[in-house]
Amino acid sequence: MNSQDAARFQDMGILPTQASSGAAQVDLLALAMLIFCALVLLAVFGLVLWFSWRYRAGSSVKRKPLSSERKQTAMEMIWAGGLFIVFMGFFYWGVDVYVQMYQQPDEDLTIEVVGKQWMWKLEHPNGAREIDTLHVPVNRKVRLNINSQDVIHSFYVPAFRIKKDAVPGMTTSIWFEPTEIGTYHLFCAEYCGTNHSHMRGQVIVMSQQDYSDWLTANGHEQTAALDGAQLFRTYGCSGCHIGSSVVDAPVLAGIYGRVVPLADGTTIIADEAYIRDSILHPHKDIVAGYKPVMPSFEGRMSEADLQKIIAYIRSLEPGDWQLERHGGNP
């Protein structure tokens, strides 16, 4: 059995189109499990039917009296052990596919996604914004940072074999690499209210040149990072984290992606989830050497503003604030 077998099922209309680099592996695993479970099902029901016919009432087959001392330990162990080994093999295979799908690679493009009753809001790095439609270039790794503005949603593109929950109060992420130019369905796969069935859209995979042209035509000078820089000052973050503040606060320039030592002796990677928690739940992970004096912005900052501030912090490079620390502008 190989990926060609899964492709045959796709051609028969049983499976959705394979339009991403990971779709074939997912289909192959699902097909292998389906065939094996069908064989076990046929074997069990076949034995049930055969024994029912062989030992039917009035048959001349010899029957031995039941005995509590009679044991079939060897046969039972072979059957149970064999199934255990096979299903552990499927488990290992599934873990390998899962890790490949959810382990974040060095992406070519990062897109911010917000689920809201009942729409998907998406923003590209240059500020281009979309609702219920996502344009992406073919043969490039695309990372989605997914958030929810209200309830739990789930970003689901069947052709890419990806599905990731959008959970209020946290950032989740998933990546894919589209391999076929075309238009594909986008759904919410988590019941999110009365109009859940209307929360759908499309993913448009374009050639890299067409995508560049689309970005140029739809981009905005005011990107999420630039909006975040303004909000960083509006919410008063710059009063502690930039300049000659009397408050001893961690330097955020270049922090994204770094290992941060914590006061309890552990370490954590400064990803989107960590930055979000630091803003909404600042006492959760205290940075080593600093006092827990930062106030919580939970309930005081909208999801849209939070994403923009995170985008701004992600964009900062080491030394970006050196001018401001000496009285200039970053």
Short mmCIF file of the C-alpha atoms (twelve columns), coordinates in Angstrom:
data_MODEL
# 
_entry.id   MODEL 
# 
loop_
_atom_site.group_PDB 
_atom_site.id 
_atom_site.type_symbol 
_atom_site.label_atom_id 
_atom_site.label_alt_id 
_atom_site.label_comp_id 
_atom_site.label_asym_id 
_atom_site.label_seq_id 
_atom_site.Cartn_x 
_atom_site.Cartn_y 
_atom_site.Cartn_z 
_atom_site.pdbx_PDB_model_num 
ATOM 1   C CA . MET A 1   0.000   0.000   0.000  1 
ATOM 2   C CA . ASN A 2   1.317   3.455   -0.912 1 
ATOM 3   C CA . SER A 3   0.210   6.996   -1.693 1 
ATOM 4   C CA . GLN A 4   -1.002  5.868   -5.132 1 
ATOM 5   C CA . ASP A 5   -3.682  3.778   -3.431 1 
ATOM 6   C CA . ALA A 6   -4.910  6.876   -1.586 1 
ATOM 7   C CA . ALA A 7   -4.849  8.784   -4.879 1 
ATOM 8   C CA . ARG A 8   -7.142  6.159   -6.441 1 
ATOM 9   C CA . PHE A 9   -9.685  6.717   -3.659 1 
ATOM 10  C CA . GLN A 10  -9.386  10.449  -4.300 1 
ATOM 11  C CA . ASP A 11  -10.065 9.932   -8.021 1 
ATOM 12  C CA . MET A 12  -13.172 7.929   -7.090 1 
ATOM 13  C CA . GLY A 13  -14.513 10.909  -5.160 1 
ATOM 14  C CA . ILE A 14  -14.233 9.175   -1.780 1 
ATOM 15  C CA . LEU A 15  -11.566 11.587  -0.457 1 
ATOM 16  C CA . PRO A 16  -11.188 15.362  -0.978 1 
ATOM 17  C CA . THR A 17  -8.545  16.703  -3.330 1 
ATOM 18  C CA . GLN A 18  -4.975  16.413  -2.070 1 
ATOM 19  C CA . ALA A 19  -3.765  19.998  -2.283 1 
ATOM 20  C CA . SER A 20  -1.004  20.190  0.332  1 
ATOM 21  C CA . SER A 21  2.327   18.511  0.967  1 
ATOM 22  C CA . GLY A 22  0.979   16.589  3.976  1 
ATOM 23  C CA . ALA A 23  -2.344  15.433  2.526  1 
ATOM 24  C CA . ALA A 24  -1.047  12.198  0.960  1 
ATOM 25  C CA . GLN A 25  0.425   10.922  4.249  1 
ATOM 26  C CA . VAL A 26  -2.816  11.625  6.124  1 
ATOM 27  C CA . ASP A 27  -4.853  9.809   3.472  1 
ATOM 28  C CA . LEU A 28  -2.476  6.855   3.411  1 
ATOM 29  C CA . LEU A 29  -2.687  6.439   7.191  1 
ATOM 30  C CA . ALA A 30  -6.479  6.699   7.184  1 
ATOM 31  C CA . LEU A 31  -6.752  4.235   4.289  1 
ATOM 32  C CA . ALA A 32  -4.435  1.711   5.965  1 
ATOM 33  C CA . MET A 33  -6.425  1.858   9.203  1 
ATOM 34  C CA . LEU A 34  -9.704  1.522   7.313  1 
ATOM 35  C CA . ILE A 35  -8.538  -1.563  5.418  1 
ATOM 36  C CA . PHE A 36  -7.069  -3.237  8.509  1 
ATOM 37  C CA . CYS A 37  -10.187 -2.583  10.615 1 
ATOM 38  C CA . ALA A 38  -12.346 -3.913  7.769  1 
ATOM 39  C CA . LEU A 39  -10.255 -7.112  7.666  1 
ATOM 40  C CA . VAL A 40  -10.614 -7.568  11.446 1 
ATOM 41  C CA . LEU A 41  -14.345 -6.949  11.154 1 
ATOM 42  C CA . LEU A 42  -14.681 -9.527  8.364  1 
ATOM 43  C CA . ALA A 43  -12.613 -12.049 10.337 1 
ATOM 44  C CA . VAL A 44  -14.694 -11.679 13.519 1 
ATOM 45  C CA . PHE A 45  -18.067 -11.761 11.787 1 
ATOM 46  C CA . GLY A 46  -16.875 -14.550 9.494  1 
ATOM 47  C CA . LEU A 47  -15.991 -16.690 12.511 1 
ATOM 48  C CA . VAL A 48  -19.300 -15.859 14.188 1 
ATOM 49  C CA . LEU A 49  -21.242 -16.940 11.096 1 
ATOM 50  C CA . TRP A 50  -19.114 -20.075 10.564 1 
ATOM 51  C CA . PHE A 51  -19.472 -21.235 14.173 1 
ATOM 52  C CA . SER A 52  -23.182 -20.426 14.083 1 
ATOM 53  C CA . TRP A 53  -23.602 -22.691 11.037 1 
ATOM 54  C CA . ARG A 54  -21.203 -25.419 12.191 1 
ATOM 55  C CA . TYR A 55  -22.707 -25.775 15.647 1 
ATOM 56  C CA . ARG A 56  -26.313 -25.105 14.686 1 
ATOM 57  C CA . ALA A 57  -29.033 -27.125 16.357 1 
ATOM 58  C CA . GLY A 58  -29.320 -30.602 14.868 1 
ATOM 59  C CA . SER A 59  -25.847 -30.661 13.280 1 
ATOM 60  C CA . SER A 60  -23.853 -33.901 13.604 1 
ATOM 61  C CA . VAL A 61  -20.580 -32.228 14.618 1 
ATOM 62  C CA . LYS A 62  -19.076 -33.589 17.819 1 
ATOM 63  C CA . ARG A 63  -19.260 -31.270 20.815 1 
ATOM 64  C CA . LYS A 64  -16.906 -31.555 23.747 1 
ATOM 65  C CA . PRO A 65  -18.280 -30.803 27.209 1 
ATOM 66  C CA . LEU A 66  -17.324 -27.427 28.631 1 
ATOM 67  C CA . SER A 67  -14.676 -27.622 31.299 1 
ATOM 68  C CA . SER A 68  -13.418 -24.903 33.592 1 
ATOM 69  C CA . GLU A 69  -9.942  -26.429 33.291 1 
ATOM 70  C CA . ARG A 70  -9.829  -26.140 29.514 1 
ATOM 71  C CA . LYS A 71  -7.764  -23.131 28.491 1 
ATOM 72  C CA . GLN A 72  -6.936  -21.410 25.194 1 
ATOM 73  C CA . THR A 73  -4.253  -19.162 26.614 1 
ATOM 74  C CA . ALA A 74  -1.859  -19.456 23.664 1 
ATOM 75  C CA . MET A 75  -4.500  -18.597 21.065 1 
ATOM 76  C CA . GLU A 76  -5.833  -15.689 23.118 1 
ATOM 77  C CA . MET A 77  -2.344  -14.272 23.631 1 
ATOM 78  C CA . ILE A 78  -1.511  -14.575 19.939 1 
ATOM 79  C CA . TRP A 79  -4.750  -12.807 18.969 1 
ATOM 80  C CA . ALA A 80  -4.478  -10.049 21.600 1 
ATOM 81  C CA . GLY A 81  -0.728  -9.633  21.187 1 
ATOM 82  C CA . GLY A 82  -0.952  -9.477  17.425 1 
ATOM 83  C CA . LEU A 83  -3.638  -6.783  17.525 1 
ATOM 84  C CA . PHE A 84  -1.641  -4.854  20.113 1 
ATOM 85  C CA . ILE A 85  1.478   -4.845  17.943 1 
ATOM 86  C CA . VAL A 86  -0.434  -3.788  14.838 1 
ATOM 87  C CA . PHE A 87  -2.301  -0.973  16.560 1 
ATOM 88  C CA . MET A 88  0.882   0.240   18.244 1 
ATOM 89  C CA . GLY A 89  2.360   0.396   14.767 1 
ATOM 90  C CA . PHE A 90  -0.566  2.555   13.685 1 
ATOM 91  C CA . PHE A 91  -0.066  4.696   16.787 1 
ATOM 92  C CA . TYR A 92  3.609   5.256   15.964 1 
ATOM 93  C CA . TRP A 93  2.719   6.031   12.342 1 
ATOM 94  C CA . GLY A 94  0.013   8.485   13.460 1 
ATOM 95  C CA . VAL A 95  2.383   10.256  15.868 1 
ATOM 96  C CA . ASP A 96  4.944   10.633  13.088 1 
ATOM 97  C CA . VAL A 97  2.359   12.182  10.747 1 
ATOM 98  C CA . TYR A 98  1.059   14.415  13.554 1 
ATOM 99  C CA . VAL A 99  4.528   15.691  14.421 1 
ATOM 100 C CA . GLN A 100 5.234   16.471  10.771 1 
ATOM 101 C CA . MET A 101 1.972   18.411  10.496 1 
ATOM 102 C CA . TYR A 102 2.130   20.342  13.764 1 
ATOM 103 C CA . GLN A 103 5.867   20.857  14.307 1 
ATOM 104 C CA . GLN A 104 6.449   24.386  13.110 1 
ATOM 105 C CA . PRO A 105 9.005   24.629  10.270 1 
ATOM 106 C CA . ASP A 106 10.815  27.735  9.089  1 
ATOM 107 C CA . GLU A 107 7.785   29.232  7.410  1 
ATOM 108 C CA . ASP A 108 7.885   31.469  4.333  1 
ATOM 109 C CA . LEU A 109 4.750   33.403  5.262  1 
ATOM 110 C CA . THR A 110 2.844   34.061  8.515  1 
ATOM 111 C CA . ILE A 111 -0.819  35.054  8.439  1 
ATOM 112 C CA . GLU A 112 -2.882  36.177  11.427 1 
ATOM 113 C CA . VAL A 113 -6.325  34.578  11.720 1 
ATOM 114 C CA . VAL A 114 -9.186  35.586  14.025 1 
ATOM 115 C CA . GLY A 115 -12.383 33.577  14.315 1 
ATOM 116 C CA . LYS A 116 -15.512 35.534  15.175 1 
ATOM 117 C CA . GLN A 117 -19.204 34.708  15.089 1 
ATOM 118 C CA . TRP A 118 -19.559 34.029  12.244 1 
ATOM 119 C CA . MET A 119 -16.605 34.873  10.033 1 
ATOM 120 C CA . TRP A 120 -12.869 34.400  9.557  1 
ATOM 121 C CA . LYS A 121 -10.754 37.564  9.597  1 
ATOM 122 C CA . LEU A 122 -7.276  37.217  8.104  1 
ATOM 123 C CA . GLU A 123 -4.333  39.598  7.824  1 
ATOM 124 C CA . HIS A 124 -1.160  39.264  5.732  1 
ATOM 125 C CA . PRO A 125 2.275   40.597  6.781  1 
ATOM 126 C CA . ASN A 126 1.941   43.703  4.579  1 
ATOM 127 C CA . GLY A 127 -1.413  44.633  6.134  1 
ATOM 128 C CA . ALA A 128 -3.670  43.132  3.443  1 
ATOM 129 C CA . ARG A 129 -6.883  42.041  5.148  1 
ATOM 130 C CA . GLU A 130 -9.532  39.526  4.106  1 
ATOM 131 C CA . ILE A 131 -12.789 38.122  5.444  1 
ATOM 132 C CA . ASP A 132 -13.732 34.483  4.748  1 
ATOM 133 C CA . THR A 133 -11.153 34.310  1.940  1 
ATOM 134 C CA . LEU A 134 -7.474  33.462  2.157  1 
ATOM 135 C CA . HIS A 135 -5.034  34.031  -0.712 1 
ATOM 136 C CA . VAL A 136 -1.771  32.068  -0.490 1 
ATOM 137 C CA . PRO A 137 1.092   31.298  -2.898 1 
ATOM 138 C CA . VAL A 138 1.671   27.760  -4.163 1 
ATOM 139 C CA . ASN A 139 4.665   25.718  -2.944 1 
ATOM 140 C CA . ARG A 140 5.423   27.989  0.017  1 
ATOM 141 C CA . LYS A 141 5.097   27.123  3.701  1 
ATOM 142 C CA . VAL A 142 2.320   29.156  5.267  1 
ATOM 143 C CA . ARG A 143 1.920   29.505  9.024  1 
ATOM 144 C CA . LEU A 144 -1.401  30.525  10.558 1 
ATOM 145 C CA . ASN A 145 -1.539  32.147  13.996 1 
ATOM 146 C CA . ILE A 146 -5.124  31.499  15.044 1 
ATOM 147 C CA . ASN A 147 -7.150  33.302  17.723 1 
ATOM 148 C CA . SER A 148 -10.810 33.629  18.664 1 
ATOM 149 C CA . GLN A 149 -12.633 36.824  19.526 1 
ATOM 150 C CA . ASP A 150 -15.576 35.134  21.253 1 
ATOM 151 C CA . VAL A 151 -16.128 31.340  21.382 1 
ATOM 152 C CA . ILE A 152 -14.263 28.224  20.235 1 
ATOM 153 C CA . HIS A 153 -14.023 27.875  16.456 1 
ATOM 154 C CA . SER A 154 -11.975 25.480  14.328 1 
ATOM 155 C CA . PHE A 155 -10.123 26.408  11.123 1 
ATOM 156 C CA . TYR A 156 -10.625 23.484  8.732  1 
ATOM 157 C CA . VAL A 157 -9.489  23.087  5.107  1 
ATOM 158 C CA . PRO A 158 -10.307 19.518  3.947  1 
ATOM 159 C CA . ALA A 159 -8.123  19.697  0.824  1 
ATOM 160 C CA . PHE A 160 -5.069  20.505  2.969  1 
ATOM 161 C CA . ARG A 161 -6.021  17.985  5.714  1 
ATOM 162 C CA . ILE A 162 -5.539  20.663  8.374  1 
ATOM 163 C CA . LYS A 163 -7.820  21.545  11.276 1 
ATOM 164 C CA . LYS A 164 -6.907  23.736  14.241 1 
ATOM 165 C CA . ASP A 165 -9.077  25.110  17.027 1 
ATOM 166 C CA . ALA A 166 -9.366  28.844  17.631 1 
ATOM 167 C CA . VAL A 167 -9.629  29.149  21.419 1 
ATOM 168 C CA . PRO A 168 -10.487 32.373  23.276 1 
ATOM 169 C CA . GLY A 169 -7.566  33.677  25.306 1 
ATOM 170 C CA . MET A 170 -4.809  31.729  23.579 1 
ATOM 171 C CA . THR A 171 -2.940  31.559  20.278 1 
ATOM 172 C CA . THR A 172 -2.796  28.317  18.342 1 
ATOM 173 C CA . SER A 173 -0.884  27.766  15.131 1 
ATOM 174 C CA . ILE A 174 -0.670  25.351  12.237 1 
ATOM 175 C CA . TRP A 175 1.188   25.306  8.939  1 
ATOM 176 C CA . PHE A 176 0.625   23.931  5.459  1 
ATOM 177 C CA . GLU A 177 2.299   23.980  2.076  1 
ATOM 178 C CA . PRO A 178 -0.200  24.177  -0.814 1 
ATOM 179 C CA . THR A 179 0.853   22.196  -3.864 1 
ATOM 180 C CA . GLU A 180 -2.013  22.758  -6.314 1 
ATOM 181 C CA . ILE A 181 -3.284  26.058  -7.704 1 
ATOM 182 C CA . GLY A 182 -7.026  26.358  -7.236 1 
ATOM 183 C CA . THR A 183 -9.862  27.308  -4.885 1 
ATOM 184 C CA . TYR A 184 -10.638 25.163  -1.838 1 
ATOM 185 C CA . HIS A 185 -13.320 25.110  0.847  1 
ATOM 186 C CA . LEU A 186 -12.750 26.638  4.283  1 
ATOM 187 C CA . PHE A 187 -15.041 25.646  7.158  1 
ATOM 188 C CA . CYS A 188 -15.486 26.105  10.879 1 
ATOM 189 C CA . ALA A 189 -15.397 22.554  12.274 1 
ATOM 190 C CA . GLU A 190 -16.539 23.426  15.810 1 
ATOM 191 C CA . TYR A 191 -20.165 24.286  16.578 1 
ATOM 192 C CA . CYS A 192 -20.045 27.965  17.506 1 
ATOM 193 C CA . GLY A 193 -23.646 29.153  17.560 1 
ATOM 194 C CA . THR A 194 -26.825 29.435  15.567 1 
ATOM 195 C CA . ASN A 195 -25.116 30.513  12.316 1 
ATOM 196 C CA . HIS A 196 -22.256 28.009  12.573 1 
ATOM 197 C CA . SER A 197 -23.152 26.481  9.197  1 
ATOM 198 C CA . HIS A 198 -22.652 29.870  7.532  1 
ATOM 199 C CA . MET A 199 -19.113 30.284  8.862  1 
ATOM 200 C CA . ARG A 200 -17.342 29.132  5.745  1 
ATOM 201 C CA . GLY A 201 -15.104 30.583  3.097  1 
ATOM 202 C CA . GLN A 202 -12.426 29.695  0.575  1 
ATOM 203 C CA . VAL A 203 -8.682  29.390  0.227  1 
ATOM 204 C CA . ILE A 204 -7.333  30.587  -3.109 1 
ATOM 205 C CA . VAL A 205 -3.940  29.136  -4.031 1 
ATOM 206 C CA . MET A 206 -2.149  31.290  -6.620 1 
ATOM 207 C CA . SER A 207 1.121   31.269  -8.468 1 
ATOM 208 C CA . GLN A 208 3.830   33.160  -6.614 1 
ATOM 209 C CA . GLN A 209 3.774   35.997  -9.158 1 
ATOM 210 C CA . ASP A 210 -0.031  36.310  -8.977 1 
ATOM 211 C CA . TYR A 211 0.156   36.336  -5.189 1 
ATOM 212 C CA . SER A 212 2.800   39.084  -5.236 1 
ATOM 213 C CA . ASP A 213 0.589   41.128  -7.574 1 
ATOM 214 C CA . TRP A 214 -2.416  40.531  -5.296 1 
ATOM 215 C CA . LEU A 215 -0.434  41.662  -2.232 1 
ATOM 216 C CA . THR A 216 0.685   44.810  -4.018 1 
ATOM 217 C CA . ALA A 217 -2.875  45.647  -5.020 1 
ATOM 218 C CA . ASN A 218 -4.412  44.914  -1.613 1 
ATOM 219 C CA . GLY A 219 -1.669  45.791  0.853  1 
ATOM 220 C CA . HIS A 220 -1.834  48.659  3.327  1 
ATOM 221 C CA . GLU A 221 0.916   50.976  4.392  1 
ATOM 222 C CA . GLN A 222 -0.330  50.653  7.983  1 
ATOM 223 C CA . THR A 223 0.558   47.044  8.807  1 
ATOM 224 C CA . ALA A 224 -0.424  45.209  11.974 1 
ATOM 225 C CA . ALA A 225 3.062   45.824  13.406 1 
ATOM 226 C CA . LEU A 226 2.797   49.579  12.807 1 
ATOM 227 C CA . ASP A 227 -0.667  49.649  14.366 1 
ATOM 228 C CA . GLY A 228 0.783   47.672  17.256 1 
ATOM 229 C CA . ALA A 229 3.561   50.228  17.750 1 
ATOM 230 C CA . GLN A 230 0.957   52.945  18.227 1 
ATOM 231 C CA . LEU A 231 -1.124  50.785  20.557 1 
ATOM 232 C CA . PHE A 232 2.033   49.919  22.515 1 
ATOM 233 C CA . ARG A 233 2.207   53.569  23.495 1 
ATOM 234 C CA . THR A 234 -1.546  54.085  23.839 1 
ATOM 235 C CA . TYR A 235 -1.833  51.321  26.432 1 
ATOM 236 C CA . GLY A 236 1.200   52.662  28.286 1 
ATOM 237 C CA . CYS A 237 3.506   49.706  27.564 1 
ATOM 238 C CA . SER A 238 6.267   52.015  26.378 1 
ATOM 239 C CA . GLY A 239 6.354   53.736  29.762 1 
ATOM 240 C CA . CYS A 240 7.973   50.679  31.336 1 
ATOM 241 C CA . HIS A 241 9.571   48.740  28.498 1 
ATOM 242 C CA . ILE A 242 11.134  51.645  26.564 1 
ATOM 243 C CA . GLY A 243 13.141  54.662  27.562 1 
ATOM 244 C CA . SER A 244 14.418  55.769  30.942 1 
ATOM 245 C CA . SER A 245 11.548  54.411  33.030 1 
ATOM 246 C CA . VAL A 246 12.053  53.995  36.751 1 
ATOM 247 C CA . VAL A 247 10.236  50.649  36.476 1 
ATOM 248 C CA . ASP A 248 12.646  47.790  35.926 1 
ATOM 249 C CA . ALA A 249 10.934  45.848  33.110 1 
ATOM 250 C CA . PRO A 250 12.332  43.322  30.610 1 
ATOM 251 C CA . VAL A 251 13.617  44.596  27.277 1 
ATOM 252 C CA . LEU A 252 11.290  43.312  24.538 1 
ATOM 253 C CA . ALA A 253 13.415  44.126  21.480 1 
ATOM 254 C CA . GLY A 254 14.510  40.808  19.975 1 
ATOM 255 C CA . ILE A 255 12.776  38.718  22.625 1 
ATOM 256 C CA . TYR A 256 10.554  36.805  20.188 1 
ATOM 257 C CA . GLY A 257 11.814  33.252  19.682 1 
ATOM 258 C CA . ARG A 258 14.383  33.497  22.490 1 
ATOM 259 C CA . VAL A 259 14.629  31.309  25.567 1 
ATOM 260 C CA . VAL A 260 13.475  33.274  28.616 1 
ATOM 261 C CA . PRO A 261 14.641  32.235  32.134 1 
ATOM 262 C CA . LEU A 262 11.849  32.353  34.717 1 
ATOM 263 C CA . ALA A 263 11.901  33.110  38.419 1 
ATOM 264 C CA . ASP A 264 11.040  29.513  39.337 1 
ATOM 265 C CA . GLY A 265 14.212  28.244  37.642 1 
ATOM 266 C CA . THR A 266 12.542  26.978  34.468 1 
ATOM 267 C CA . THR A 267 12.752  28.425  30.973 1 
ATOM 268 C CA . ILE A 268 10.195  29.152  28.279 1 
ATOM 269 C CA . ILE A 269 10.275  30.060  24.582 1 
ATOM 270 C CA . ALA A 270 9.000   33.567  23.893 1 
ATOM 271 C CA . ASP A 271 6.413   32.667  21.253 1 
ATOM 272 C CA . GLU A 272 2.979   34.189  20.568 1 
ATOM 273 C CA . ALA A 273 1.384   32.261  23.422 1 
ATOM 274 C CA . TYR A 274 3.990   33.478  25.915 1 
ATOM 275 C CA . ILE A 275 3.631   37.107  24.823 1 
ATOM 276 C CA . ARG A 276 -0.161  36.832  25.039 1 
ATOM 277 C CA . ASP A 277 0.025   35.366  28.540 1 
ATOM 278 C CA . SER A 278 2.496   38.048  29.590 1 
ATOM 279 C CA . ILE A 279 -0.044  40.721  28.610 1 
ATOM 280 C CA . LEU A 280 -3.228  39.088  29.887 1 
ATOM 281 C CA . HIS A 281 -1.818  37.020  32.781 1 
ATOM 282 C CA . PRO A 282 1.491   38.738  33.707 1 
ATOM 283 C CA . HIS A 283 1.875   36.835  36.990 1 
ATOM 284 C CA . LYS A 284 1.800   33.438  35.280 1 
ATOM 285 C CA . ASP A 285 5.440   33.356  34.097 1 
ATOM 286 C CA . ILE A 286 7.639   35.818  35.985 1 
ATOM 287 C CA . VAL A 287 10.949  36.572  34.271 1 
ATOM 288 C CA . ALA A 288 13.970  35.875  36.456 1 
ATOM 289 C CA . GLY A 289 15.346  39.027  38.062 1 
ATOM 290 C CA . TYR A 290 12.147  41.074  37.758 1 
ATOM 291 C CA . LYS A 291 9.331   41.806  40.193 1 
ATOM 292 C CA . PRO A 292 5.695   40.892  39.349 1 
ATOM 293 C CA . VAL A 293 4.527   44.498  39.033 1 
ATOM 294 C CA . MET A 294 2.921   44.462  35.564 1 
ATOM 295 C CA . PRO A 295 -0.887  44.908  35.620 1 
ATOM 296 C CA . SER A 296 -3.165  42.533  33.728 1 
ATOM 297 C CA . PHE A 297 -4.815  43.781  30.520 1 
ATOM 298 C CA . GLU A 298 -7.422  41.040  30.486 1 
ATOM 299 C CA . GLY A 299 -10.782 42.639  29.726 1 
ATOM 300 C CA . ARG A 300 -9.088  45.962  28.996 1 
ATOM 301 C CA . MET A 301 -7.670  45.127  25.577 1 
ATOM 302 C CA . SER A 302 -9.595  43.847  22.553 1 
ATOM 303 C CA . GLU A 303 -8.468  40.746  20.663 1 
ATOM 304 C CA . ALA A 304 -7.677  42.868  17.600 1 
ATOM 305 C CA . ASP A 305 -5.464  45.251  19.601 1 
ATOM 306 C CA . LEU A 306 -3.775  42.328  21.348 1 
ATOM 307 C CA . GLN A 307 -2.838  40.729  18.024 1 
ATOM 308 C CA . LYS A 308 -1.399  43.977  16.724 1 
ATOM 309 C CA . ILE A 309 0.760   44.485  19.819 1 
ATOM 310 C CA . ILE A 310 2.010   40.895  19.536 1 
ATOM 311 C CA . ALA A 311 2.820   41.524  15.860 1 
ATOM 312 C CA . TYR A 312 4.775   44.635  16.865 1 
ATOM 313 C CA . ILE A 313 6.783   42.776  19.518 1 
ATOM 314 C CA . ARG A 314 7.488   39.971  17.027 1 
ATOM 315 C CA . SER A 315 8.823   42.507  14.530 1 
ATOM 316 C CA . LEU A 316 11.354  44.010  16.938 1 
ATOM 317 C CA . GLU A 317 15.007  43.190  16.485 1 
ATOM 318 C CA . PRO A 318 17.753  43.523  19.124 1 
ATOM 319 C CA . GLY A 319 18.815  47.168  19.349 1 
ATOM 320 C CA . ASP A 320 15.633  48.611  17.821 1 
ATOM 321 C CA . TRP A 321 15.102  50.819  20.883 1 
ATOM 322 C CA . GLN A 322 18.654  52.042  21.351 1 
ATOM 323 C CA . LEU A 323 17.844  55.465  19.910 1 
ATOM 324 C CA . GLU A 324 14.834  55.890  22.146 1 
ATOM 325 C CA . ARG A 325 16.797  54.878  25.216 1 
ATOM 326 C CA . HIS A 326 19.036  57.837  24.374 1 
ATOM 327 C CA . GLY A 327 16.180  60.240  23.641 1 
ATOM 328 C CA . GLY A 328 15.536  59.504  19.978 1 
ATOM 329 C CA . ASN A 329 12.879  57.452  18.197 1 
ATOM 330 C CA . PRO A 330 13.008  53.724  17.442 1 
# 
